[in-house]
């Protein structure tokens, strides 16, 4: 028996919106119910490229929710718009798949989480590093005990990148737009949430961003695991990969992730590594995220990550921004509670 495709409202016709439209077009389980963007030019261009009829193109998500029958909504708009789109969708009982960050602020994320708890509709966040084979492999090897109890973790991210558009004006572009990927991946591979954050962000003289494009963060995870993080969107000299150069040192050796694909094991005190096999994932990347969301919408599996999980990644990012502004360390649990969050 054939199953009718699920209907997705896609809010956002920019770079990520178009990436998701390509992913949806390749998945026969979905069809585009509506396309939303406040820019008439972007809406027209994406609508034409992906054959979305004119009558299913809308200037606001509110209008699309009211007029376009749909089974779910994918939110790929700028972060400050997320709360106003996600909450009304959840209040209708509609499953939501949001690009990271879930919201622009932690209190807004708490409000979104409250709406999800009330509606019980699936809420999933697009933390795409979790859908990549090298990140999954690092998690499995680390939690499998190959290097014993981890003692510390370092992550170095160094890439010069020119976005153009709204990111150029973000006050904390490195911490809020990129570091949340790294913080979430660190939580994912270690299985630990943040406990305390001390951060310093800055803008080098040559930066083409208006805000702070570099940051150093000393992060303490639950269980006392220290993490040293440095990131730069305006790097000079040698560059890292997108997921950074990650080293996890433990009682029985160390693990090195580099080039966004290779994983190396240093046994004991040896300086000579052996390369570990990174098993393939199928599907991978955005297709894997969409597959997970599809199964959540159908009631076959929980969304991963859901809002209950992802708020802990946003909390680290928010605490890092607060620390950078105050010059003081921030307790992550207290920061969450101040924003109104309470565990279930």
PyMOL commands that set and color helices and strands:
alter all, ss='L'
color gray80, all
select helices_A, chain A and resi 15-25+40-49+54-56+61-67+79-91+106-119+128-131+133-143+165-169+173-190+286-297+307-326+332-338
alter helices_A, ss='H'
color red, helices_A
select strands_A, chain A and resi 6-11+30-36+57-58+72-75+95-99+123-126+150-158+194-202+214-221+225-232+245-250+253-258+262-267+274-276+330-331
alter strands_A, ss='S'
color yellow, strands_A
deselect
rebuild
show_as cartoon
